[in-house]
Amino acid sequence: MTTEQTACILCSRNCGLRVEVEGSRITSIRGDEAHPVSKGYLCQKAARLQHYQENADRLEHPLRREPDGTYVRVGWDEALADIARRLVTIRERHGGRAFAFYGGGGQGNHLGGAYSRQLTKAMKSRFVYSALAQEKTGDFWVNGRLFGDQRCHLTEDVEHADFVLFIGTNPFQAHGIPNARDTLRELKKDPARQMVVIDPRKTETARLADVHLQLRPGTDAFLMAAILAIIVREGLHDRAFLARRCTGFAALEAELRSIPVEDYVRRADVPLADVERVARGFAQARAACVRVDLGLQQSLHSTLNSYLEKLLFLVTGNLGKRGSNNFHSFFLPLLGHTDERDARHPRTAHHKMYPISGLYPPNILPSEIEHEGEDRIRAMFVDSANPVLTGANTTAYERAFSKLELLVVVDVAMTETARLAHYVLPAATQFEKWECTGFNLEFPDNAFHLRHPVFPPRAEALPEPEIYTRLLEAMGELPSSFPVLERIATREPAATKHLVFLAAMGALLVKQPHLQPFAASIIYRTLGRTLRPARASASRVPAAAAAPLLALALQMASREPAAVRRAGHRGNRLTLGVSLFHAILERAEGTLVTRHEFEDTWSFIRHRDGRIHLDIPEMLQALHALRDEPSSSHPLVLLAGERRGYNANQIYRDPAWRKTDLDGAMRMHPDDARALGLGQGARAFCTSAAGEIPVTIELDEMLRPGMAILPHGYGMRYRGGEPSGPQINRLTASEHCDPLARTPYHKHVPVSVRAIQDASESP
């Protein structure tokens, strides 16, 4: 038995773990006190990670689908040769617009992204779809307009705020903030601090709050607009901050002063006195911050919601100080900046949709595949993702994916998407390869965690860097070896800190520019083989996949040298980045990469004038249009995708991991259930414009009447059996989405529910 340091892979926090390993099994899991961020914290879901590592759906060998729909085992060379041939043929006949990529890294599965993106470059395509674009791109778009770059992302200092506003988020279950449950309890205990929750359900977080505004689903924009209007009308906005740091407040102020506060609060159906109390308390707090999540970002008016929630802390001057909202550094470049006004970024063939942060929205993907034009999508790679279940409109995905000329899935398990693929390629699990946490989104201290493999890959499974490098070699994009670089990497003394190798690689890429898009695989094949950190269990496996982090460490040290030095790293202009890189390699618990000061906040803003641009015409127009919008008349609205105690992302396939809520029950208010003739545990059909699924009813007085909730993370066909729990995206329609970012309205799906009368009706 050995003890290893690694991390949880179930949510964006990626808390540090110490796991006891015996043979091929994880026998004990606890929090790692040495982790620079989580410091030993852990929630109950991580304790059952063995259900991810060991399950009957694990893939062990490459598989090819036969004409009759069955799968046969094939060798890696045979599979990659055929995939390469078919990709090259499609590229040469139809161009780069015929290829799209989906995924490229789930929670904590980010290191392979540097390698998978090389395939889009080889295919001369820019069409990348991912879960981030199903959730967050409206938020990124607003950041771009406010701050000058879509990579200007913010975090919230909940731990030190006097007033915390949670909107559409339940961190008690969803986490998203450091050591969520401990942090929430500390907030609750301190009488000098205020916690407010805006949510249609009295969630676990709302039960701890000082004020809970239990609004009508889909009315977040009305409620936030009313709060902002109260702040401005009563002169509670921070005039000094707005004058010094912002432009465009006059246009915003005029719009806010015209808002009919009482009418908007009535639409939200919450007490006006409570709204006024929240507006005044937030504006007058010494330090206040806002934390939001998908309850806001996947509801009606989702992009406008992202604008309004930022205005809450901007108008009150709660940016760039302890206890407020703050920018943060990025170590991994998870986002890009792709302004739709820049003609260099291609639009899709059918919807003419532009990328946001380099990503296209999954909502439009099925119709882009079924587009009748010559420029339709014909081939796809899906990596570490299961869009057939997680994308809006499962039926549309099944129909569209069946029409592709080539679909390749790279994953650890035989997912619902994999069952439609022409080839299924087995990836090593996150505990069988070098991996990292990409969601390092903290301020002022930001950390990065590179994790070593705890187990060897099972059977023929391979890490993604090896899969994509072999594929590029099979496509003829890369030679099989780089003798000069390999020789330098092997012989260069440690004292020169890879500088000779970097000079040689730079010279190669200048001499052969066609190799520049594939630098990750080149450094993986050369320098990567020599990277053997001193970590005891990892010394047997070179950290080859981590080699591209050297370039990122050099960029970080060049871009933010003072912050890197404050984090404890030493070196001159040439060696500081190498020192950071080796600290990341050697520290199994993770390492601080930057330590900023609050005055650094203003260096993150990318507008040329260094100011925040509050006047966004599209958003002011959307805000103005709210007053003419009719009130919702749907008798029952479904919030699709709740986080609960025993659901997670798609990596848990075996339903045995759950201790409770085995059916993923639909929660309804008792009054609604009674009116429909439904009781606790009843079976029913839930029907929407997109489809119908069977559900089990659970009565919940914590909900508002007129709403129902289903959890995400269910519906997988484990061991080829029937779906385990609700496949909620058979209810969500592709076209039911935000008009600007195409973010699906998962949190506002009009539905009807009827009892299953007898056994003949059972699905």
Number of C-alpha atoms within 10 A of each C-alpha: 10 12 17 24 24 29 31 25 24 20 18 19 26 24 28 29 27 21 22 17 17 12 9 12 15 24 17 15 21 18 23 23 15 17 26 19 26 20 17 17 19 23 17 9 17 20 19 16 19 16 18 22 21 14 15 15 17 22 24 19 20 24 23 21 16 11 8 6 12 10 17 12 14 15 12 19 13 12 18 23 16 15 20 18 13 16 22 17 12 19 19 12 9 16 15 20 23 25 27 24 23 23 20 25 20 24 21 24 19 20 25 24 19 25 26 23 19 20 24 20 13 19 20 15 19 21 25 22 24 22 22 19 25 27 23 22 29 28 23 26 26 23 23 24 20 25 23 23 22 25 25 23 19 18 18 26 23 27 19 17 25 22 25 27 25 22 23 23 26 28 24 24 20 19 17 19 21 21 21 24 19 14 16 20 14 12 24 18 10 10 9 9 18 21 24 22 26 26 25 26 26 21 22 15 24 25 14 19 23 14 18 24 23 21 21 22 26 26 22 29 25 24 26 23 25 26 26 27 22 24 26 20 14 10 11 18 22 18 13 11 15 19 12 10 15 20 17 15 17 11 14 19 17 12 16 23 16 11 20 14 21 12 15 23 22 15 19 25 16 17 14 17 10 13 21 15 13 23 22 18 18 28 26 16 17 14 25 32 28 23 23 21 18 20 27 28 29 29 26 25 26 31 28 24 27 24 24 23 22 23 19 24 23 22 24 24 22 27 24 18 18 22 21 26 26 26 24 25 26 23 21 20 12 15 18 15 18 22 20 16 8 9 10 9 16 17 17 19 19 17 12 11 17 23 26 25 24 20 23 29 26 26 25 22 26 23 19 22 27 18 16 12 11 11 18 20 28 23 22 24 23 23 25 25 24 21 25 25 25 25 27 31 25 24 18 22 23 18 16 18 22 15 16 18 15 20 23 21 28 27 26 26 26 24 28 18 22 24 18 21 27 21 27 30 30 28 30 28 29 28 21 20 25 25 25 25 26 25 20 22 23 22 24 21 20 23 25 25 29 24 30 29 22 25 20 15 19 18 11 15 23 24 23 29 25 18 20 20 24 20 22 22 17 19 22 14 16 18 12 14 12 15 10 13 21 19 13 18 22 14 11 14 12 8 7 10 17 18 16 15 23 18 10 16 20 14 12 16 15 12 11 10 11 12 16 15 18 22 18 24 27 24 25 22 22 24 23 21 18 17 21 16 21 13 15 9 16 20 13 12 16 17 25 21 26 27 24 21 23 21 17 19 23 20 14 22 28 15 11 14 21 15 22 26 18 16 19 15 22 16 15 11 11 13 17 21 27 24 22 28 23 17 18 25 25 17 18 24 24 25 23 22 28 30 22 20 16 15 9 15 17 17 9 18 21 18 15 8 12 15 20 23 19 25 18 15 12 11 19 17 12 13 22 15 10 15 14 7 8 8 11 13 8 13 12 18 23 25 27 23 21 20 20 20 15 18 24 22 16 21 23 24 26 18 19 10 18 17 9 12 15 15 18 26 22 24 24 28 19 20 16 19 24 13 8 14 11 23 16 16 14 16 21 21 18 21 17 18 14 20 17 19 18 22 25 23 24 23 22 20 14 18 20 21 20 17 24 30 23 26 24 23 26 26 22 23 18 20 13 13 8 10 12 18 24 24 25 29 27 23 26 29 23 24 16 20 24 19 12 16 25 25 31 29 29 26 26 25 27 20 22 18 20 15 20 17 10 8 7 7 10 11 8
